[in-house]
């Protein structure tokens, strides 16, 4: 399974340098040390917003017997000055149930890409023409064929004029061996980059026991010329009933145990690090001298630090427990603050959100804990650090059953010490489905005015 030679294209660092220079010249960047947060750590290639976001776009799984039963992008008005504050203002269905999961914005924030882990479709929404009412403008249906066999489009990550998409599986055995797939912002396939394995390290150095070829998330540290990827499990597992999987010893062996450090410009793997227990989200520090990232392991409930030493070598180290690992709280989403001082960690099984003080990244200390619901998955912070949003759904077959199967979007104020409830939307009662990942939108990004019922936004473009 290799990339088609005729479509190979290379990342152009001069484009990035030009984009950065223009942004600085026109005052589009926020300063790296400014107070604010990260919307679960978006790409450094993207414009940011400093101030109040206007909308949250929630990528939502369709549920049989609920509403139109289709996956959809749900838009919620989150401007407190709006008459529609805390209300669903728009939804656009994509047809069928595709195991809606993660989504990502292009570097210019004009389009939102969202993937289906089961059907391998990618849905592209125009969010700039009318930020209150996104439009589905393109559906990519040949992801697996174009990529040479990658299955399960997961993270949709903005590069300069590109979208980098991590896979979870492959079409040969539906196991965890997979790759990353690069597209232009226009939706044209560029190249596939396969995760290193024992039988094909791709030039990488194997530093420990594992080189399993699994994939999950990706983040970039451009100033270090580094990409970092994590690992999860394949289609066989993520489409299986959760209880059945837990009772299957063979299935429980099919989880990733690696984080890979890549050369950003060449997209070639450099080093495979052992991080046993299914490392999920990668969140990298923003500070100009902070050469590290965090991840959490779902099966072992630990925080791991991925860091570069003074000699330029990358390492992995478990630095904290998350709750009681013996009870397997199942950490899922994490979010690092823009000042690199706090890390939010959600644990699915007990429905709790925790905050760790990471001012010393080698010794995180938990400072806050609160139950948000009977189950919890994603967390997103506002850019000014004053608001935190949570959603509930993990995977269609992994969500809890019966009364424990809560499906919500919940918004809170955060003063650094306590969460104050703002609003909650019951996605079951609204017949919307299972809410998964959130992305933010604002009129100020596109020079548009607030629509009827709202006041002009105070957000402004910026970049940490």
URWOFEN-V728325 format. One record per residue. N is the residue number from 1. PHI is phi in whole degrees, 0 to 359 (NA if undefined). NEAR is the number of other C-alpha atoms within 8 Angstrom. D_LAST is the distance of its C-alpha to the last C-alpha in Angstrom with 1 decimal. Layout:
BEGIN
N;PHI;NEAR;D_LAST + N;PHI;NEAR;D_LAST
END
This chain:
BEGIN
1;NA;4;37.8 + 2;231;6;36.1 + 3;289;11;34.1 + 4;286;7;36.2 + 5;302;5;36.4 + 6;289;4;36.6 + 7;250;9;33.1 + 8;292;9;31.2 + 9;223;6;28.3 + 10;254;5;25.9 + 11;298;6;22.1 + 12;250;7;21.6 + 13;295;7;19.1 + 14;292;6;20.1 + 15;296;8;18.7 + 16;297;10;15.2 + 17;299;8;15.6 + 18;295;8;17.0 + 19;299;8;14.2 + 20;296;8;11.6 + 21;299;8;14.2 + 22;295;8;14.9 + 23;296;10;11.5 + 24;296;9;11.3 + 25;299;7;14.9 + 26;262;6;14.6 + 27;72;7;11.8 + 28;275;11;9.6 + 29;264;12;6.2 + 30;274;10;5.0 + 31;286;7;5.6 + 32;303;10;4.7 + 33;267;8;7.7 + 34;291;9;7.6 + 35;296;8;9.7 + 36;161;13;8.8 + 37;226;13;9.2 + 38;228;14;8.8 + 39;44;12;11.8 + 40;50;11;13.3 + 41;64;9;10.4 + 42;290;8;10.1 + 43;299;11;10.0 + 44;292;10;7.3 + 45;278;9;9.7 + 46;260;12;9.3 + 47;294;13;8.4 + 48;249;11;7.0 + 49;239;14;9.4 + 50;251;12;9.5 + 51;122;10;13.0 + 52;282;12;15.8 + 53;287;14;15.9 + 54;263;12;19.3 + 55;220;14;20.2 + 56;241;13;20.1 + 57;260;12;21.5 + 58;250;13;23.5 + 59;280;17;25.0 + 60;233;16;28.5 + 61;279;17;31.5 + 62;289;16;34.8 + 63;232;12;37.6 + 64;302;5;41.3 + 65;85;6;43.2 + 66;243;11;40.2 + 67;57;9;39.7 + 68;275;6;39.6 + 69;69;12;38.8 + 70;257;13;36.0 + 71;297;18;32.4 + 72;203;12;30.3 + 73;262;11;27.0 + 74;253;13;27.1 + 75;255;15;25.2 + 76;242;14;25.0 + 77;281;15;24.4 + 78;238;12;22.1 + 79;276;12;22.1 + 80;302;6;24.3 + 81;276;7;25.9 + 82;276;11;27.2 + 83;292;6;30.8 + 84;257;10;29.7 + 85;306;11;27.1 + 86;77;11;27.2 + 87;243;9;29.4 + 88;287;10;29.4 + 89;249;11;29.4 + 90;194;10;29.7 + 91;210;10;30.4 + 92;225;10;31.1 + 93;276;8;33.1 + 94;249;9;33.0 + 95;94;6;36.6 + 96;78;8;37.7 + 97;245;11;36.0 + 98;243;12;33.8 + 99;61;12;32.2 + 100;306;15;29.0 + 101;217;15;26.2 + 102;255;12;22.6 + 103;215;15;20.7 + 104;202;12;17.6 + 105;262;14;16.1 + 106;292;17;16.4 + 107;299;14;13.7 + 108;270;8;14.8 + 109;60;12;15.0 + 110;270;10;18.7 + 111;226;12;20.3 + 112;245;13;20.2 + 113;259;13;22.1 + 114;220;14;24.0 + 115;247;16;26.6 + 116;246;15;29.9 + 117;290;15;30.7 + 118;265;9;34.5 + 119;273;8;35.1 + 120;66;14;32.3 + 121;276;14;31.6 + 122;238;13;28.2 + 123;250;13;27.7 + 124;250;13;25.5 + 125;249;12;24.9 + 126;278;12;24.2 + 127;248;15;21.8 + 128;263;10;21.3 + 129;297;6;25.0 + 130;215;7;25.4 + 131;303;11;22.4 + 132;278;11;25.0 + 133;216;10;27.2 + 134;302;14;25.8 + 135;238;8;28.4 + 136;283;11;29.2 + 137;245;8;29.5 + 138;201;7;30.0 + 139;234;9;31.2 + 140;269;10;31.1 + 141;251;7;34.3 + 142;248;7;34.8 + 143;306;12;31.8 + 144;292;11;34.3 + 145;294;8;36.7 + 146;294;8;34.2 + 147;280;13;32.4 + 148;85;10;35.7 + 149;123;11;35.9 + 150;285;18;32.5 + 151;235;16;32.7 + 152;81;15;30.3 + 153;299;16;27.1 + 154;249;16;24.5 + 155;285;14;20.7 + 156;248;16;19.6 + 157;241;14;16.5 + 158;282;15;14.9 + 159;246;11;15.4 + 160;285;8;15.9 + 161;71;9;18.7 + 162;226;12;19.7 + 163;239;13;19.8 + 164;254;13;20.5 + 165;242;13;22.6 + 166;275;15;23.9 + 167;258;17;27.5 + 168;248;21;29.4 + 169;204;18;32.9 + 170;216;17;35.4 + 171;267;9;38.4 + 172;272;6;41.0 + 173;232;5;41.2 + 174;56;11;38.4 + 175;272;12;37.3 + 176;272;17;33.9 + 177;292;13;34.0 + 178;200;15;31.4 + 179;207;16;28.8 + 180;254;14;25.6 + 181;233;15;26.2 + 182;254;12;24.3 + 183;233;14;24.7 + 184;284;11;23.8 + 185;298;9;22.0 + 186;278;5;25.6 + 187;94;7;26.8 + 188;265;7;28.7 + 189;296;11;29.2 + 190;246;11;28.1 + 191;195;13;28.8 + 192;247;12;29.3 + 193;238;10;28.2 + 194;278;8;30.4 + 195;294;13;29.5 + 196;292;13;31.5 + 197;231;9;34.7 + 198;303;8;37.6 + 199;271;4;39.6 + 200;202;6;36.9 + 201;283;13;34.1 + 202;62;7;32.9 + 203;94;7;32.8 + 204;281;11;30.7 + 205;264;8;32.0 + 206;269;11;33.0 + 207;267;8;32.3 + 208;217;7;34.1 + 209;275;6;36.4 + 210;249;11;34.5 + 211;206;11;33.5 + 212;268;11;33.9 + 213;79;13;32.1 + 214;278;19;30.4 + 215;221;20;27.0 + 216;198;16;24.5 + 217;244;13;20.7 + 218;213;13;18.4 + 219;218;12;14.9 + 220;242;12;13.7 + 221;239;10;12.6 + 222;302;9;12.9 + 223;292;5;13.3 + 224;257;6;16.1 + 225;52;10;17.5 + 226;228;12;17.7 + 227;249;14;18.0 + 228;233;12;19.1 + 229;239;14;21.5 + 230;239;16;23.5 + 231;215;17;26.9 + 232;223;15;28.8 + 233;202;17;32.2 + 234;265;16;34.0 + 235;305;16;35.5 + 236;306;8;38.7 + 237;270;10;36.9 + 238;288;10;34.2 + 239;261;9;36.8 + 240;268;10;39.4 + 241;303;8;40.3 + 242;300;9;38.4 + 243;297;7;41.6 + 244;296;8;43.4 + 245;295;11;40.8 + 246;298;9;40.8 + 247;271;6;44.5 + 248;254;8;44.5 + 249;302;7;44.4 + 250;291;6;43.8 + 251;297;9;40.9 + 252;289;9;39.2 + 253;277;6;39.4 + 254;265;11;37.3 + 255;230;13;33.8 + 256;286;16;31.3 + 257;224;14;31.0 + 258;224;17;28.5 + 259;238;13;24.9 + 260;245;12;24.7 + 261;260;14;22.6 + 262;243;13;22.6 + 263;284;12;22.2 + 264;297;11;19.3 + 265;286;8;21.1 + 266;269;7;24.6 + 267;60;9;23.8 + 268;246;11;26.5 + 269;292;15;26.7 + 270;250;11;26.8 + 271;210;12;27.5 + 272;256;17;28.6 + 273;254;14;28.0 + 274;282;12;30.1 + 275;220;13;28.4 + 276;291;10;31.4 + 277;111;11;31.4 + 278;68;15;29.2 + 279;289;17;25.5 + 280;258;15;23.5 + 281;296;13;19.8 + 282;254;15;17.5 + 283;229;13;14.2 + 284;259;12;12.5 + 285;292;11;10.8 + 286;265;10;7.4 + 287;303;9;9.2 + 288;295;6;10.5 + 289;243;4;13.9 + 290;260;7;13.7 + 291;262;9;15.5 + 292;202;10;16.3 + 293;223;11;16.0 + 294;243;11;18.1 + 295;215;14;20.6 + 296;235;15;23.6 + 297;257;16;27.1 + 298;297;14;28.8 + 299;274;8;32.3 + 300;249;10;32.1 + 301;55;16;29.6 + 302;231;13;27.7 + 303;271;13;24.2 + 304;241;14;23.7 + 305;255;14;21.5 + 306;251;12;20.9 + 307;219;10;20.3 + 308;258;11;21.0 + 309;272;8;23.7 + 310;294;5;24.4 + 311;272;5;26.6 + 312;86;6;23.9 + 313;265;7;25.5 + 314;262;10;23.8 + 315;222;9;25.4 + 316;236;11;25.4 + 317;208;8;26.6 + 318;288;8;27.4 + 319;239;12;26.0 + 320;194;10;27.0 + 321;274;9;29.2 + 322;249;10;28.0 + 323;63;6;30.9 + 324;259;9;34.3 + 325;303;11;34.0 + 326;294;4;37.8 + 327;264;5;37.3 + 328;46;11;34.6 + 329;294;13;32.2 + 330;63;11;30.3 + 331;298;13;26.6 + 332;239;14;24.7 + 333;275;12;21.1 + 334;226;16;18.5 + 335;211;15;15.0 + 336;261;16;12.8 + 337;284;12;11.0 + 338;293;15;7.4 + 339;268;13;9.6 + 340;62;12;11.7 + 341;254;10;14.7 + 342;226;12;15.9 + 343;226;13;16.8 + 344;277;12;18.6 + 345;225;13;21.5 + 346;263;16;23.9 + 347;239;15;27.5 + 348;296;14;29.5 + 349;293;10;33.1 + 350;261;10;32.9 + 351;66;13;30.5 + 352;253;14;28.4 + 353;249;12;24.8 + 354;235;12;24.0 + 355;238;12;21.4 + 356;247;13;21.2 + 357;282;12;20.2 + 358;244;13;18.5 + 359;301;8;18.1 + 360;252;7;20.7 + 361;299;8;19.6 + 362;276;7;23.2 + 363;212;8;24.7 + 364;297;12;22.9 + 365;230;8;24.9 + 366;289;9;25.3 + 367;239;8;25.0 + 368;205;9;25.4 + 369;204;9;27.3 + 370;205;7;28.5 + 371;283;9;30.3 + 372;262;10;28.7 + 373;193;9;31.5 + 374;287;11;34.1 + 375;213;17;31.6 + 376;210;18;27.8 + 377;228;15;25.4 + 378;270;15;21.9 + 379;228;14;19.3 + 380;225;12;16.2 + 381;259;14;14.2 + 382;286;15;13.0 + 383;292;14;9.5 + 384;272;11;11.3 + 385;76;12;13.0 + 386;263;11;16.3 + 387;227;11;17.6 + 388;226;13;18.4 + 389;239;11;20.3 + 390;229;14;22.7 + 391;234;16;25.0 + 392;249;16;28.1 + 393;273;14;29.3 + 394;261;10;29.0 + 395;214;9;31.5 + 396;305;10;34.6 + 397;269;9;37.0 + 398;251;11;35.1 + 399;298;11;34.6 + 400;292;8;37.1 + 401;252;6;40.5 + 402;63;5;42.4 + 403;294;5;41.2 + 404;283;8;38.3 + 405;276;10;36.8 + 406;284;11;34.6 + 407;227;13;32.2 + 408;210;14;29.7 + 409;243;13;26.4 + 410;235;12;25.8 + 411;243;12;23.4 + 412;225;12;23.0 + 413;272;11;21.7 + 414;229;12;20.2 + 415;255;7;20.7 + 416;94;4;19.8 + 417;229;6;23.5 + 418;214;7;24.9 + 419;262;8;24.4 + 420;246;7;26.2 + 421;300;8;27.3 + 422;251;8;26.5 + 423;202;8;28.0 + 424;217;9;29.2 + 425;240;10;30.4 + 426;275;9;33.2 + 427;290;13;32.7 + 428;288;12;36.3 + 429;298;6;37.8 + 430;277;7;35.9 + 431;58;8;37.2 + 432;259;11;33.9 + 433;125;15;33.8 + 434;250;15;31.5 + 435;284;15;27.8 + 436;244;17;25.4 + 437;271;12;21.7 + 438;247;12;19.5 + 439;226;11;17.0 + 440;259;10;15.7 + 441;222;12;16.7 + 442;204;13;16.9 + 443;301;13;19.3 + 444;296;12;16.9 + 445;296;11;15.2 + 446;240;7;18.7 + 447;70;6;20.3 + 448;267;7;22.7 + 449;264;8;24.5 + 450;298;9;25.0 + 451;282;6;28.2 + 452;307;4;31.3 + 453;97;7;31.0 + 454;234;11;27.5 + 455;257;7;26.3 + 456;304;6;23.6 + 457;288;13;20.1 + 458;256;7;17.8 + 459;291;12;14.6 + 460;219;9;12.7 + 461;293;12;10.4 + 462;196;12;6.8 + 463;207;12;3.8 + 464;284;12;0.0
END
